[in-house]
Amino acid sequence: MSLVQLKQISKNYQMGELSVQALKDIELEISEQSFVSFVGPSGSGKTTLLNLIGCLDKPSSGNVFVNGTLVNNFSNKTAAQFRGEHLGFIFQNFNLLPVLTAYENVEYPLIMVQNIPGAERKERIMHYLDAVGIADQKDKFPSQLSGGQKQRVAVARALVTDPKLVLADEPTANLDHASAFKIIELMRQMQRDFKTTFIFSTHDPKIVKEAEIIYTLEDGKIMDKEIVAA
């Protein structure tokens, strides 16, 4: 079953009097429990594509379906609710709240988005902190954690709402290679254990090869699709 479908997607941005086409006639389908990478140079459209799938932006033309739902006509409120119920996000700069502990950062979406009762919240939070190997750091603030530890917290936060799909924009960009590989392997483990679909973008060719399916973008078009592993 297709979790993500993009049909004849184009995206234009207006910059003064100039119209810039970021995506051109994109067609793709991504199945459930996939591990997919978007690659390409800066400006190729990777982040724009992630933003459309993540209901953070709308296409200029075409249709975006996520989990069988047409999402590109959502209001801002409906889009936010859909993201909270179905999607997780991992950012290259971690986007952890500095005044909250690791535990509280993971807890945040359960309070703000899903309003999960306290006992269930605690069980879920500790489950995912343990799954990413950082339960012993739960009371530390982001400033007390290494880059790799921060990204592990970010992975736990993305997964704690039990999303079908996690979108990761350059999730290893601020990590050394050893930490980057650990984060990618952690995401693969989460894919296997929780049947989560991951779509990520990266410039690092060594990290790219860890994906099962690789889409290469250039000038807003998909130039190639490579299946690395079934």
Secondary structure, DSSP 8 states (H G I E B T S, - for coil): -EEEEEEEEEEEEEETTEEEEEEEEEEEEEETT-EEEEE-STTSSHHHHHHHHTTSS--SEEEEEETTEE-TT--HHHHHHHHHHHEEEEETT----TTS-HHHHHHHHHHHTS---HHHHHHHHHHHHHHTT-GGGTT--GGGS-HHHHHHHHHHHHHTT--SEEEEESTTTTS-HHHHHHHHHHHHHHHHHH--EEEEE-S-HHHHTTSSEEEEEETTEEEEEEE---
